[in-house]
Amino acid sequence: MDSHEIITIGKHAINTAFMIGAPILLTSLVVGVLISVFQAATSISDATLNFAPKVVISGLVLMLMMPWIIRKIVGLLVELISHIPDLVR
């Protein structure tokens, strides 16, 4: 196992982590911006108004995306486990 293989595995793992986290983070960002615009327009400054909807929406997105997330993680693990004999040599 040389440094090129280690870097490739690391890049693939980081890429998978970003792909898994992106839908949840992006929806949370969009909901937060929309609520902030609403708060600025109505002069409401309640912190829970911004927090609670983001938690609910993030939970819903996580539940909807869970099959895809599991497939991505299992795919990464299958690839890593199948390459163990090549990496040990």
C-alpha positions in Angstrom: 0.0 0.0 0.0 1.5 3.3 -1.1 0.6 6.8 -0.4 -1.4 7.2 -3.7 -3.8 4.4 -2.6 -4.2 5.9 0.8 -5.0 9.4 -0.7 -7.4 7.9 -3.1 -9.3 6.0 -0.4 -9.3 9.2 1.7 -10.7 11.3 -1.2 -13.4 8.8 -1.8 -14.4 8.7 1.8 -14.5 12.5 2.1 -16.4 12.8 -1.1 -19.0 10.3 0.2 -19.3 12.2 3.5 -19.9 15.4 1.6 -22.5 13.8 -0.6 -24.3 12.3 2.4 -24.3 15.6 4.4 -25.1 18.0 1.6 -28.9 17.4 1.3 -29.5 17.9 5.0 -27.2 20.9 5.2 -28.6 22.6 2.1 -32.2 22.2 3.1 -31.3 23.5 6.6 -29.6 26.5 5.0 -32.5 27.3 2.7 -35.1 27.0 5.5 -32.9 29.2 7.8 -32.6 31.9 5.1 -36.3 31.9 4.4 -37.2 32.1 8.1 -34.6 34.9 8.6 -36.2 36.9 5.7 -39.6 36.3 7.3 -38.2 37.5 10.7 -36.7 40.6 9.2 -39.9 41.5 7.4 -42.0 41.1 10.4 -39.5 42.3 13.1 -40.0 39.0 15.1 -36.8 38.1 16.9 -37.6 34.8 18.5 -34.7 32.3 18.4 -37.0 29.2 18.5 -38.8 30.4 15.4 -35.5 29.8 13.5 -34.4 26.6 15.3 -37.6 24.4 15.4 -38.4 24.4 11.7 -34.8 23.7 10.7 -34.8 20.7 13.1 -38.1 19.4 11.7 -37.2 19.8 8.1 -33.7 18.3 8.6 -35.3 15.3 10.3 -37.8 14.9 7.4 -35.0 15.2 4.8 -32.9 12.6 6.8 -35.8 10.2 6.8 -36.5 10.6 3.1 -32.8 10.3 2.2 -32.0 7.5 4.5 -32.2 4.7 1.9 -29.9 6.6 -0.5 -27.5 7.4 2.4 -27.4 3.7 3.4 -26.7 2.7 -0.2 -23.8 5.2 -0.4 -22.3 4.0 2.8 -22.7 0.3 2.0 -21.2 1.0 -1.5 -18.1 2.6 0.1 -17.7 -0.2 2.6 -18.1 -2.9 0.0 -15.5 -1.2 -2.2 -13.1 -0.8 0.7 -13.5 -4.4 1.9 -13.2 -5.8 -1.6 -9.9 -4.0 -2.0 -8.3 -5.3 1.2 -6.4 -8.1 -0.5 -4.9 -5.6 -3.0 -4.0 -3.1 -0.2 -2.3 -5.7 2.0 0.1 -6.8 -0.8 
